[in-house]
Amino acid sequence: MLFKFMTILFRYFFVIVFISGFLNAQDAEPDAYQDSLQKVIDNSTSKAVKKASLFLLGEHLVQRNPEFAEDIARDIEQNFLNIEDSEEIRRNNYIFAASHRWQGDYKTALNYYQSIYEYSKDNKDSIDIAKSGHFIGTINMFLGNNVVSQNHLLEVANIYDKIGSAEQKARINNTLAGFYLNIDQLEKGKDQYLLALSQFEKLNDSTGMASANANLGLLYTELGEFDKAEMHLMKQKSLNKVFPTLREMGFHHDFLGLLRQEQGRLEEAYQEHLKALDIRENLSSTYNLCESKLNMGEVLIKLKRYPEAIEQLNDIFRYDEHQSLYQQQTAYNLLSEAYEKSGRHKDALENFKAYKKISDSIYSEESLEVIAEKDAQYERQKKDAEIELLNKEGEVTKANLSRSKVILIGTIICLVLFLIVVIALYKLYTKIKSKNYIITKALKDRELLLHETHHRVKNNLQMISSLLNLQSKYVEDKKAFEVLQNGRNRVESMAILHKNLYAGEDLNMVNLQTYFEGLAQSIFNSYHKSDKEFSVKVKAKNILMNVESVIPVGLIVNELVTNSLKHAFPKGQIEQPEIIIEMTESNSDYCLIVKDNGIGINDAILQKTATESFGQRLIQSLTKKLKAKIEVKNDSGTQVFVTIPKKKTSVVID
């Protein structure tokens, strides 16, 4: 029973380490932030800039690379620190303290935190008293100094109750929960953890929620509620995925291993503890490494692998720099059990005596009484503060009642004034509404006029198209006929554009899908081509383009489709003639693609027609106007690519 009791206490103490480790835990790998600060330090000629960057880098590295952080703090102290600036001195001492803490040298860390605390006390700096006191209380808890730890933690809680932020209150509650569990007050500890978890959830603090869930996972493990324990540990794991680091994964594997031990799944427990041990052997904290060795020793004893357990447990005493009575006590207790079960009774007795000596010093009756008294005093202070607050609220209520008549009269006056303002605003609203009606009517009239203008332009262009078509019937010269037909098609392309404008709701933008379909059909009709003879496909993805750009684009499409119909498909050579008109877009431009599956075009002919053909010269002129680039390829037919820079007025329909 005694061993079981001590195992519980050790595990809850183990949780406290996890609490503090969650504040900014990272892995010792350089990152972009570190690299950028290092570049500033290396290249800056300003001493002030270098000093500011060194402070930021040291604070960033206290857990990532505590040895390097200590070197930075020493560099600041020797070359940059203003000894008359107490703020700078404290800031640098925080870096020293944290770097020693994460190297496992708790004694040195405690000295630095103590100097900050004493300075803050002398200067009545409550925030810094609480900040340094929180660290002092936590480290003394690690070292087994429960009375000292409680004094500081309750002092911090009192300060944060008055002036602390929501996050600070949640974190001290989380730490106090671990303290209560550490002295076997399980129910009180559980209540504190649940309170801390609810506070972290309100803050949406993922690291705080992960910490509280991990602690509750271990608590429910000890209470035998394994389903709840598993749920909280898996929540911790999922929350840690937001900022995954090796340090947090080390905690997770060890915690899960403890649950598997209690479930009797010893091989799984061994594998989880082994993963944690592998991680921690490569990190800076010897304290966390010893935690994993203690857990490994415990599971190896249960697996009856006593020599391996003894080897792991004896390693604890090689790391004396963090001077943890809890770890030494637990190691002696487990060694006593391992020696006893392996038949080495003398060694078992010696280790048990050592364990008992430390245990009596930690859990003396006197210290437990002091802790209980301090705890009761803190609770009384909280209740007194609540009573005082209620009394003040009563006085405020009386004052409010005496002022109620004045407020009522003032309210009536305000209502009258409000009514006057409402009437004035209503009159103003009516006036504005009348003016808006006039403006809206004028806009509608303008829109109607534009529709009518586009309609008449379309009619005029179609009349010109009809005249050209009629004229071509009386021309016997084949070349002249072709010129007239080409001119007619160009006029028709613009007529279709204006038809789309007056038929649509937007008078400035043209739907290219609809426009290209109508244009292609018009060209096919002019050459007496049917859908059975030719296949035409339009792929414009409902792109809208402004009128100014569409006119030259439509003329280019007209020329390219006409060329394909005239030259790409000699009679009988292509079984299924096909022409594709496609418009695609990127962030910066549009790409018009017109391609056919005809016989292709000879490069020499292409060069010749580019200078002699009016159509080709027209295309070149239009692409220049659009600031576009044109490219012709032969690939199973002719492919023409026209890349047009985007204009702000071009949009895409959702």
Residue pairs with C-beta under 8 A, 6 or more apart in sequence:
3 333
3 337
5 184
6 329
6 330
6 333
6 359
7 298
7 330
8 184
8 222
9 182
9 184
9 326
10 294
10 326
10 327
10 329
10 330
11 218
11 221
11 222
11 258
12 178
12 181
12 182
12 189
12 218
12 219
12 222
13 141
13 142
13 178
13 182
13 326
14 218
14 254
14 291
15 178
15 181
15 214
15 215
15 218
16 138
16 141
16 142
16 175
16 178
16 179
16 182
17 142
17 287
17 288
17 291
18 211
18 214
18 215
18 251
18 255
19 138
19 171
19 174
19 175
19 178
19 211
19 215
20 138
20 175
21 63
21 247
21 248
21 251
21 285
21 288
22 207
22 208
22 210
22 211
22 248
23 171
23 207
24 62
24 63
25 63
25 245
25 247
25 248
26 63
26 64
26 245
26 247
27 64
27 245
27 246
27 247
27 283
28 64
28 65
28 283
28 284
29 64
33 60
34 57
34 60
34 61
34 64
37 53
37 56
37 57
37 60
38 57
40 49
40 50
40 53
41 50
41 53
41 54
41 57
44 50
44 53
47 80
50 80
51 76
51 80
54 72
54 75
54 76
54 80
55 76
55 91
55 92
55 95
57 72
58 69
58 72
58 73
58 76
58 92
58 95
58 99
59 69
59 94
59 95
61 68
61 69
61 72
61 99
62 69
62 95
62 98
62 99
62 101
62 102
63 98
63 102
63 247
63 284
65 284
66 98
66 99
66 100
66 101
66 102
66 103
66 284
67 99
67 103
67 284
69 95
69 98
69 99
70 95
70 96
70 99
70 100
70 103
72 95
73 92
73 95
73 96
73 99
76 92
76 95
77 92
81 88
81 89
81 92
82 88
83 89
86 119
86 123
90 116
90 119
90 120
90 128
93 112
93 115
93 116
94 112
94 116
96 112
97 109
97 110
97 112
97 113
97 116
97 135
98 109
100 106
100 108
100 109
100 112
101 109
101 135
101 139
102 284
102 285
103 284
103 285
103 286
103 321
104 284
104 285
104 286
104 287
104 319
104 321
104 322
105 321
105 322
106 139
106 142
106 143
106 287
106 321
106 322
106 323
106 324
107 321
107 322
107 323
109 135
109 139
110 136
110 139
110 140
110 143
113 132
113 135
113 136
113 139
114 132
114 136
116 128
116 132
117 128
117 129
117 132
117 133
117 136
119 128
120 128
120 129
120 132
121 129
126 159
126 163
127 159
127 163
129 155
129 159
130 155
130 156
130 159
130 160
130 164
130 168
133 152
133 153
133 155
133 156
133 159
134 152
134 153
134 156
134 171
134 172
134 175
136 148
136 152
137 148
137 149
137 150
137 151
137 152
137 153
137 156
137 175
137 179
138 149
138 153
138 175
140 146
140 148
140 149
140 152
141 149
141 153
141 178
141 179
141 182
142 287
142 322
142 324
142 326
143 323
143 324
143 325
143 326
144 324
144 325
144 326
144 329
144 358
144 361
144 362
146 179
146 182
146 183
146 362
146 367
146 371
147 367
147 370
147 371
147 374
149 179
150 179
150 370
150 371
150 374
150 375
151 374
153 172
153 175
153 176
153 179
154 176
154 374
154 375
154 378
156 172
157 172
157 173
157 176
157 378
158 378
158 381
160 168
160 169
160 172
161 169
161 382
161 385
164 172
166 199
166 202
166 203
167 203
167 205
167 208
169 199
170 196
170 199
170 200
170 203
170 205
170 208
171 196
171 208
173 192
173 195
173 196
173 199
174 192
174 193
174 196
174 200
174 208
174 211
174 212
174 215
176 192
177 189
177 190
177 191
177 192
177 193
177 195
177 196
177 215
178 189
178 215
179 189
180 186
180 188
180 189
180 192
181 189
181 190
181 219
183 368
183 371
186 219
186 222
186 223
189 219
190 216
190 219
193 212
193 215
193 216
193 219
194 216
196 208
196 212
197 209
197 212
197 213
197 216
199 208
200 208
200 209
200 211
200 212
201 209
206 239
206 242
206 243
207 239
207 243
209 235
209 239
210 235
210 236
210 239
210 240
210 248
211 236
213 232
213 233
213 235
213 236
213 239
214 232
214 233
214 236
214 251
214 252
214 255
216 228
216 229
216 232
217 229
217 230
217 231
217 232
217 233
217 236
217 255
217 259
218 229
218 255
218 258
218 259
219 229
220 226
220 228
220 229
220 232
221 229
221 258
221 259
221 262
222 262
224 262
226 259
226 262
226 263
229 259
230 259
233 252
233 255
233 256
233 259
236 252
236 255
237 252
240 248
240 249
240 252
246 279
246 282
246 283
247 279
247 283
247 285
247 288
249 275
249 279
250 276
250 279
250 280
250 283
250 288
250 292
251 276
251 288
253 272
253 273
253 275
253 276
253 279
254 272
254 273
254 276
254 291
254 292
254 295
256 272
257 268
257 269
257 270
257 271
257 272
257 273
257 276
257 295
257 299
258 269
258 295
259 269
260 266
260 268
260 269
260 272
261 269
261 298
261 299
261 302
266 299
266 302
266 303
267 303
269 299
270 296
270 299
270 300
270 303
273 292
273 295
273 296
273 299
274 296
276 292
276 295
277 289
277 292
277 293
277 296
280 288
280 289
280 291
280 292
281 289
283 289
286 319
286 321
286 322
287 319
287 322
287 324
287 327
289 319
290 315
290 316
290 319
290 322
290 324
290 327
291 327
293 312
293 313
293 315
293 316
294 312
294 313
294 316
294 327
294 330
294 331
294 334
296 309
296 312
297 309
297 310
297 312
297 313
297 331
297 334
297 335
297 338
298 309
298 334
300 306
300 308
300 309
300 312
301 309
301 334
301 337
301 338
301 341
304 341
306 338
306 339
306 341
306 342
307 342
309 334
309 338
310 335
310 338
310 339
310 342
313 331
313 334
313 335
313 338
314 331
314 335
316 327
316 328
316 331
317 328
317 331
325 358
325 361
325 362
326 362
328 354
328 358
329 355
329 358
329 359
329 362
332 351
332 352
332 354
332 355
332 358
333 351
333 352
333 355
335 347
335 348
335 351
336 348
336 349
336 351
336 352
336 355
337 348
339 345
339 347
339 348
339 351
340 348
447 507
450 502
450 507
451 502
451 507
452 502
454 498
454 499
454 501
454 502
454 507
455 498
455 502
457 498
458 495
458 498
458 499
458 502
461 491
461 492
461 494
461 495
461 498
462 492
462 495
464 491
465 488
465 491
465 492
465 495
468 484
468 485
468 487
468 488
468 491
469 484
469 485
469 488
469 526
471 484
472 481
472 484
472 485
472 488
475 481
475 484
483 614
485 526
486 562
486 614
486 615
488 526
489 522
489 523
489 526
489 558
489 562
490 555
490 558
492 519
492 522
492 523
492 526
493 519
493 522
493 554
493 555
493 557
493 558
494 551
494 554
494 555
496 515
496 518
496 519
496 522
496 554
497 510
497 515
497 547
497 550
497 551
497 554
499 518
500 510
500 511
500 514
500 515
500 518
501 507
501 510
501 547
504 510
504 511
506 544
508 546
508 547
508 649
509 544
509 545
509 546
509 547
509 649
509 651
510 544
510 545
510 546
510 547
510 550
511 540
511 542
511 543
511 544
511 653
512 540
512 542
512 543
512 544
512 545
512 550
512 553
512 583
513 538
513 540
513 541
513 542
513 543
515 550
515 554
516 538
516 540
516 557
516 581
516 583
517 538
519 554
519 557
519 558
519 561
520 536
520 538
520 557
520 561
520 579
520 581
521 536
523 558
523 561
523 562
523 565
524 530
524 534
524 536
524 565
527 562
527 565
529 565
533 577
534 565
534 569
534 577
534 578
534 579
535 576
535 577
535 578
535 579
536 578
536 579
536 580
536 581
537 578
537 579
537 580
537 581
537 582
538 580
538 581
538 582
539 580
539 581
539 582
539 583
540 581
540 582
540 583
541 583
541 584
541 585
541 652
542 652
542 653
543 583
543 585
543 590
543 650
543 652
543 653
544 650
544 651
544 652
544 653
545 553
545 590
545 649
545 650
546 647
546 649
546 650
549 626
549 644
549 647
549 649
549 650
552 622
552 623
552 625
552 626
553 592
553 622
553 626
553 644
555 618
555 622
556 592
556 619
556 622
556 623
556 642
557 581
557 592
557 594
559 615
559 616
559 618
559 619
560 594
560 619
560 640
561 579
561 581
561 594
562 615
563 615
564 579
564 594
564 596
564 598
564 638
565 579
567 598
567 601
568 574
568 577
568 579
568 596
568 598
568 599
568 600
568 601
568 637
568 638
569 577
569 596
569 598
569 599
570 599
573 599
574 597
574 598
574 599
576 597
577 596
577 597
577 598
578 596
578 597
579 594
579 595
579 596
580 593
580 594
580 595
580 596
581 592
581 593
581 594
582 592
582 593
582 594
582 595
583 590
583 591
583 592
583 593
584 590
584 591
584 593
585 591
585 646
585 652
587 646
588 645
588 646
589 643
589 644
589 645
589 646
590 643
590 644
590 646
590 650
591 641
591 642
591 643
591 644
592 641
592 642
592 643
592 644
593 639
593 640
593 641
593 642
594 639
594 640
595 637
595 638
595 639
595 640
596 637
596 638
597 636
597 637
598 637
598 638
599 637
600 634
600 636
600 637
600 638
601 632
601 634
601 638
606 632
609 616
610 616
610 617
610 620
611 617
619 630
620 630
623 629
623 630
623 642
626 642
626 644
626 645
627 644
627 645
628 642
628 643
628 644
628 645
629 642
629 643
630 640
630 641
630 642
630 643
631 640
631 641
631 642
631 643
632 638
632 639
632 640
632 641
633 639
633 640
633 641
